[in-house]
Amino acid sequence: MKLKDFYPLDFNGTQKNFDSLMRAFLIKANYDPILKKITGYKGMHQYNDSQECWTLKFDSKEGIYGLIQSQATEKDDSYESVFDIYYFPSPNEKELQNSSLIEEYIVNSEQFIEKVKGFSSFLEVYLNFKIAKLILNIPKDEKNFQIKYKVLNRIKTYTKDGIEDINNLTNNKYIISPNSIDKNFPSFKFILPFFNFFNTLLTRIIKKAPVDLKLKKTKVNAIVYDKEGIQSKKEDTHITKLEFTIDYNDNKNININKNHSRLHKLLLSGTWSKLDLDLKSFINKQTNSLKPKLIVVTGFLGSGKTNFLQNFIEFENQNSRFIGIIQNEIGKTGLDGKLLNYDYNIVEIDEGCVCCSMAGQLRSAITTLFDKRIPDTIILETTGVANPFNLLSEIDQLGDLIEFDSIITIVDANSYEKLNSSYLVFKDQVRAADVILLNKIDLLSKDQLEKIENEINLQNRCAAVIKTVNCNINPNEVTNQAHLSNSTNHISTEFNEESTVFRTHLEDNISSIKKSVDKKLNREEFEKILKNIPKNILRVKGIVEFQNFTSQYVVQYVNGFYDIKEIEDDTKKEKFLIFIGEKIQDFSELVA
């Protein structure tokens, strides 16, 4: 391949040359309907009044992307240019709250959109909102073409002296307290739509698929600034610099660095690496995505997963959508599947934890659902001590059956501090989430919630955190279609962790036993037992009968709280209790 094949003008590596090359690329994008369809690209605005810059819009994001050349250099055997990539959030965009205070002020100022269109002329816009660098490298023999992206997983800055509320906008001295975070923007998540668009554009212009994809990650420090604007560095283990390099040349096969296979799988899930993708095949692919989407719902024992299922199924039924449920219990007998009262199909896996010993049953459970009726959505509700990271490899193999949507982790806000300090698997449940439902917020104060939200943000820098009571939420707020344009955070988290070995509940010494309860119990004595359960017992649930009553009752116990409710259904069910906890094998008989 030769540069002349797609750029006929003379090229000697000047900044003007690279601007002209980029301009040619983006103009071609405006006249490529297939590119627009498959990447969600809406169009481009070119600005020339000072330094040339471009703004771009994509379907998947509310804000606007910016692109401007910052440097062009000549090396011994190549020419190289650096373009800065910007993201200008919409004033109503949720991620604006993760921008710096000055950026938030600029976004809400007058004529912001007009300034964005010509951002190279407006210093306050030009100096902020940068999210990544795009580096183009062209050898002097013009026989290949290399692109490199440099981006942080999150852009994070701290204010050493705080930001005082000099205009009395709040009731506090500071808008941002000293030594607090000013900016915590998920830049990697936002570079992905541009990455897929620009590389797809090049693949279509060059008419060759890329042949090499390399990824490098490096730990870096956060930036701290003082009231004089002087910057220093602060150690922050949650920030990673990512570099991914793509080569176009005359080789035939793409070379994948297997050190980060899941990360490469995410990047390769876009349209950029496929030369032969046309509009017809893309539409066929979209049409074939009538496969049900799979949502993994996880959360520690007693977090509120059953409430979430009840609300989710009710909402979907009202909108004429049919739900399939795969439900897993660490004990031998499931309970929650017996208690849902809506139109759905359910398959229970009750012989072990689906995230460790029973992972192979997931495909079988899905096909069993299909035998009854193909649902619109499948919810996999894991056991409360499951680690969803251990499911990812099997989910990767289910693409012929389902479209993987997201991992939703439900966190009991009232028990967060205790669980986070005690159980490794709980931490992984938080880390793995695309969406975190912070449930039972009515039990905590505003300050307590803010502290927990900050801690969760340190564990998972990408997930949306939504506060709920009884998991009452519109399903549209928590499903996100985990594609390249909207990165899944269980994969994003991989960038920040050196280890890809994830824990199971067995490492936390959590197990279960089931007891049949054939006789009727004395309710008063039984409630005394529940009030005095040892701390190593994390969860009790089951179905029992009480003396002098004909009804059956559902028993739920978690973290020192219990609930006993009458079952309105007259159909008699198996009577049992399941105890889940640490060193449960040493637990003496609670119910004689």
Secondary structure by P-SEA (a helix, b strand, c coil): ccccccccccccccaaaaaaaaaaaaaaaaacaaaaaaccccbbbbbccccbbbbbbbccccbbbbbbbccccccccbbbbbbbbbbbbcccccccccccaaaaaaaaccaaaaaaacccccaaaaaccccbbbbbbbcccccbbbbbbbbbccbbbbbcccccccccccccccccccccccccccccccaaaaaaaaaaaaaaaacccccbbbbbbbbbbbbbbccccbbbbbbbccbbbbbbbbbbccccbbbbccccaaaaaaaaccccccccccaaaaaaaaaacccbbbbbbbbcccccaaaaaaaaaaaaaaacbbbbbbbbbccccccccccccccbbbbbbcccccccccccaaaaaaaaaaaaccccbbbbccccccccccaaaaaaaccccccccbbbbbbcccaaaaaaaccaaaaaaaaacccccccccccccaaaaaaaaaaaaaacccbbbbbbcccccccccccccccccccccccccccccccccccccccccccbbbbbbccccaaaaaaaaaacccccccbbbbbbccccccbbbbbbbcccbbbbbbcccccccccccccccccccccccccc
